[in-house]
């Protein structure tokens, strides 16, 4: 990490919290929602999951669409739990590393393609209070109605925070997102496995 870096922007899934598609698939299958499981298997995000990440439908609308797709009698709460099963823990090691970076003087930000269900689960279940408070700002696709790798989501982050691209490091597990940030002059680190960034970033 170069000495010019003052700000670090973290992705959420695949960087801070793990993603376990099989666990979510099994949870949906138990609810009789095999059609939704196929979306997860095929990584199909252009419709239902994409719209929830862009904030075009809310949680109840998401659950209603699943009921129409599958004829399940599952409640909203049951489907939210199945969808949240995708997310695994923020380990103590990752949390500690994040806090060390904050203590070293870096300004930390979060930029995630996510939805209200997943964010509420992170904020109230997976993240300790001190981790939430470590971030200067949190930027969420469903609130912004923009999603990575759209360059506008990075531009909005830079504009609203006033941070400089050449003083900022962006960490993400998706190469398309990395390339989009790099095109704007932001330093980047592609995170190949979830804990790799904890080893790669010196204080």
C-alpha angles and dihedrals in degrees: 000000000000122000090244092069112107101153133050122197115198130201115219113219114053092013109052102008127029126242120225108182093176092058091053092045091054091048092052091045090056087057092051092253101130091146090062090048089058090056089057094045092050093042087233105172101150095095130016099013093037092053093050089050091051092050092242091129129026129227095272091048090051091052092046091054091051090051090052092048096048109020088231120159091212117136125240089253093054092049093046089053090050092050092046089053085078090074122077128194132297096236122226088244093057092043091050092049091050091052091047090057090050091049089050088062104261118139108232128209135177123220115179142167095222145124136240093261094055095041094050089049091052095044097047105027115018103034123069114225093252091057093052090048092050091073120086090203138355119217116196125186096222091055094044095041086224129103136198132287088038104108090220092072091058092044091052091050092051093046097047095045098038091224120145121245093224091054094050133088119201120201119197138148094220117085094206090057091047092052092048092053093044090054088063093053096260117143111241143199120195107214107214096182127020099254098038095095090058089062098037099053115076120201 
